[in-house]
Amino acid sequence: MDYSDIKRLIDDMGNSKIDSLKIEFPDGVKISMKKNTEKEVVIAAPGNVIEASAPMTTPVVTEKQETSLVKSEEQQTKQEESYKVVKSPMVGTFYASSSPDKEPFVKVGDKVHKGQVLCIVEAMKLMNEIESEFDGEIVEVCVNNEDIVEYGTPLFKIK
């Protein structure tokens, strides 16, 4: 089951009058959706669990702690290891500004403060403002405007 199939299921669920839905496929993929104030969607595949909630204004923030077998990534500087990564809290479309003709909320080199809006992620026709969880400086914008982002996709690197 690919992204477009899942998105279509979510849209169909949102437009229907049913309150919950559970589907189990023969290959082990399970989909459970329930309509309520948080509109939680849980999709489970063998060995993988993906959760998304909407609407949500708090991003998932973790310190960068990735291990890789690629030698170039192993040679990261200590400065890069101190970056904090703002990740997408949901599946949706990334928007760097409030409208196409406006300046982006933030760009590389900007100082940001806790609670400042960094971007918008549109999920199920709801515009969710993603706010910074800490003070710092934008080092990298990891996605392009109008890119589709998954749950946990890195959006910004902040030091």
C-alpha positions in Angstrom: 0.0 0.0 0.0 1.6 3.3 -1.1 1.2 6.9 0.1 -1.6 7.8 -2.4 -3.7 4.8 -1.3 -3.3 5.8 2.4 -4.1 9.4 1.7 -7.2 8.4 -0.3 -8.4 6.2 2.6 -7.9 9.1 5.0 -9.8 11.5 2.7 -12.6 9.0 2.2 -12.8 8.5 6.0 -12.9 12.2 6.6 -15.8 12.7 4.1 -17.8 9.7 5.4 -20.2 9.4 8.3 -18.5 6.4 9.9 -16.6 7.0 13.2 -14.0 4.2 13.0 -12.5 1.7 10.6 -10.2 -1.3 11.0 -8.6 -3.1 8.0 -6.2 -6.1 8.1 -4.6 -7.2 4.9 -3.3 -10.7 4.3 0.3 -9.5 4.2 0.1 -8.3 7.8 -0.6 -4.6 7.2 -3.1 -3.2 9.6 -4.9 0.1 9.3 -7.0 1.5 12.1 -8.7 4.9 11.9 -11.0 6.6 14.4 -12.8 10.0 14.1 -12.6 12.1 17.3 -11.2 15.4 18.4 -7.6 14.4 17.7 -8.3 12.5 14.4 -5.7 9.8 15.2 -4.6 7.5 12.4 -2.4 4.4 13.1 -0.9 2.4 10.3 1.0 -0.8 11.2 3.1 -3.0 9.0 5.0 -6.0 10.1 7.8 -4.6 12.2 6.9 -1.0 11.6 4.4 1.3 13.4 3.6 4.8 12.1 1.4 7.1 14.0 0.0 10.5 13.0 -2.3 13.0 14.7 -3.9 16.1 13.5 -4.3 19.0 14.1 -1.1 19.5 16.0 1.1 22.6 16.5 4.0 21.1 18.3 6.8 19.5 16.2 8.7 16.4 17.1 12.2 17.6 18.1 15.1 15.3 18.6 18.8 15.7 18.8 20.6 14.4 15.7 21.9 11.0 16.6 22.1 9.0 13.4 24.5 6.1 12.7 25.3 5.2 9.1 27.6 2.8 7.3 28.5 5.5 4.8 32.0 6.8 5.6 31.3 10.4 4.7 28.5 10.5 7.3 30.8 9.0 9.9 33.1 12.0 9.4 30.6 14.6 10.6 32.0 17.4 12.7 31.2 17.9 16.3 29.3 21.0 15.4 26.9 19.1 13.2 26.2 16.6 16.0 25.0 19.5 18.2 22.3 20.4 15.7 18.7 19.9 16.8 16.3 18.5 14.1 12.7 19.7 13.8 10.8 16.8 12.3 7.3 16.8 10.8 4.7 15.7 13.4 2.4 14.5 10.6 2.0 13.5 7.0 1.1 16.4 4.8 2.4 19.2 2.5 5.2 21.5 3.7 4.7 25.2 3.1 7.5 27.7 4.0 5.2 30.7 4.0 1.6 31.5 4.7 0.9 32.2 1.0 2.8 31.8 -2.3 3.4 35.6 -2.6 4.7 36.0 1.0 8.3 35.6 2.3 9.1 32.3 4.1 8.6 32.2 7.9 12.3 31.5 8.3 15.4 31.0 6.1 19.0 29.8 6.7 20.8 32.1 9.1 17.6 33.4 10.8 17.6 33.4 14.6 14.5 31.7 16.0 12.9 31.7 19.4 10.8 29.1 21.2 7.2 29.3 20.0 8.1 31.0 16.7 6.3 29.6 13.7 8.7 27.9 11.3 6.4 26.6 8.6 3.0 25.1 7.9 2.2 21.5 7.2 -1.2 21.0 5.6 -2.9 17.7 6.6 -6.4 16.8 5.5 -7.1 20.4 4.4 -6.0 21.8 7.8 -3.1 24.2 8.0 -1.0 23.3 11.0 1.6 25.8 12.2 4.9 24.1 13.2 6.6 26.1 16.0 10.1 26.0 17.3 10.6 24.2 20.6 13.8 26.1 21.4 16.0 29.1 20.6 18.7 28.9 18.0 19.7 29.6 14.4 18.4 27.9 11.3 21.3 26.0 9.7 19.4 24.1 7.0 15.9 23.9 5.6 15.7 20.2 4.7 12.7 20.2 2.4 11.4 22.4 -0.4 8.2 24.4 -0.5 5.2 22.3 -1.4 7.0 19.0 -0.8 5.0 16.1 0.6 6.4 15.2 4.1 5.9 12.0 6.1 5.7 11.7 9.8 9.2 12.2 11.2 10.7 13.9 8.1 13.4 16.3 9.0 12.2 19.9 8.3 14.9 22.1 9.8 18.3 21.8 11.4 18.9 24.4 14.2 22.0 25.0 16.3 
